Amino acid sequence: MHKISLIFPGYGLHNIEFLKSFIKNHITIKNTFNEASDILHDNIYYNCFKKKNNSIYLNKNMYLLTFISSIAIYRLLSQEISIKPTIIAGHSLGQYSALVCNGNILFQEALKFIKIRNKIMLLAVKNVKILTLVIIGLNYILVKKICSLISTKKKVFISIINSNEQVVITGNYSAVYSAGLIFKKQLHVKVIRLPMLITPHCLLMKNHKKKFSHYLNKITILKGNYPIISNHKATILYSKKDIYCSLVKQLYKTIQWEKSIIKIISMGVNLFIEIGPGQILTNLNKKYLNISSYSTNSDQKLSLVMDILKNYEKKNCFSNRS
């Protein structure tokens, strides 16, 4: 019998046309965007999908698009079938998507808070030119060693460990750029620049922990429906206090995504569904041979996931009757 994990991306929306068609084809998706627009008093739907010359707006609000899309896709799936995961996980900002879909935080509260969170993170790098790169194809230990050698007063930080051979680095522009050149020109590995205005999950954020905590304390954290995992420590969050502490530490601590997935697999999970507008997490899971992982970033993929989950539900019901 399959054990399911729902995983929520923190970034990965590269095809805005896909999202336009999703909204056109599914009223639930459009309603979720309209709801978000009403909550934030900002016509997100119009500004993202109707307004011309909106590239600046899109770049500044890509985090909102990823979050809202994940919630909308989860709502759409939930209308069609009862999803009963063994555990839920979120990558970076996806932790908030996971908490909302698990019933730990209300959508409207999370939406307002991540807007504040983004402002705090922008404030942290207000006078710093920053750069974020994905390093693909190099052992994490070696990435860390090179970053340590380059870092003096101008720091390079390990932001996210997606896998042992895919690491996100961030920090001061010149230092990160120098590291990127070494990885690309000397070590001949793939380097991808992320168009980010912030430096998430690194010590540049730590000085703003108090302000972050002040606003986080205003959110009501509820008991969720299913277990959820911390993405910076790869441990299960059992209490409201655990969730609160995890969200604070996630601000400035490295995201341990590989450890999180390994922890989930150790619980017997063999089916992963990525709920969101991309498929980065699904691609990362390809290296694990004994699991199946599916994304939901097209109508075709969404239909496949629905069929898989319905089949799972039938088998589960039959097993229970037996």
Helices and strands as residue ranges (DSSP letters): E 4-8, H 16-25, H 27-40, H 44-49, H 55-60, H 62-80, E 87-90, H 94-101, H 107-124, E 130-136, H 140-150, E 156-163, E 166-172, H 173-181, I 182-186, E 190-193, G 203-208, H 209-216, E 228-229, E 236-237, H 240-250, E 255-256, H 257-266, E 271-274, H 280-284, G 285-287, E 292-295, H 299-321
